[in-house]
Amino acid sequence: MLDLGLPDIDGQTLVGFFKRTPELKDIPIVAVTAWPEDTAREMASAYGCDGVISKPINARAFPDQIAGYLPS
């Protein structure tokens, strides 16, 4: 999970680092953000994220949302 609005490094830079690092490139990256849903989906896709979850997070749905991005 990655917040796209990190204070010290932007989400795009961090996703790029993960995707270029052989040991990390296959780990699913899910953006968690308060951006409007359409904007968040566009940003996450452009950055190379595997998915996006919008804030506020639904605590009941959250475990299933995350499980959907994990390999079985």
N, C-alpha and C positions, 0 to 999 in steps of 0.2 A: 504494500500500500504506500502511496506517495501523495503527499499534498502538493498540488501544483504551485502553491503560493508560499514557498519556503523563504525565510528571511535572508539567508546567507548564500543560497544558490538557487537558480531557477529550475523548475521541474524539467524543462526541456534539456538542459545541460546534464542533469542527473540521469534522466532516462537514456540519453545518448551514451553516457559513461557505462551504464549497466549493459546496454545492447552491444557495445564494443568490447566488453570484457568477457573473454571466453568462459570463465567460471560462472559468470552471472547472466549471460545472454539468454538462457532458456528459462529463467525465473519469470513468471508472469508479473507484470506491473499493472496495478490497478490504481488509477488516479482517484483520490478522494478530495472533493473540492466544493466550495460554496459558490462557484461561478454558476450562472444560469445554465440549466441542463443542456440546451442546444450548443451554447458556447463551450461548455465543458467537454462535450462529446467531440466537437471539432478539434479543440486543443489537444485532448488526449490522443486522438487518432493521429493528428499531425506530429505529435511528439514521439509516437511509437508505443504508446501504452496499449495494453491488451484489453482494457476496459475502464469504466468510470463509475463511481458511486457518488451521487450528489448529497451534499449536506443540506439540511440536517439528516443525519443517519437514522434510519428506522431500526432500532435495536433488535426488534424481533426478526426482521428480514435480513439483517446484516450477515449473520453466520452463513446463511444459504447463498447470499450474494457472493461472498468470498469463496465459498466452496465451489461455486460454479466456475471459477477461474483456475482452480487447482487441478493438477492431473489426478486421475483416479488411482 
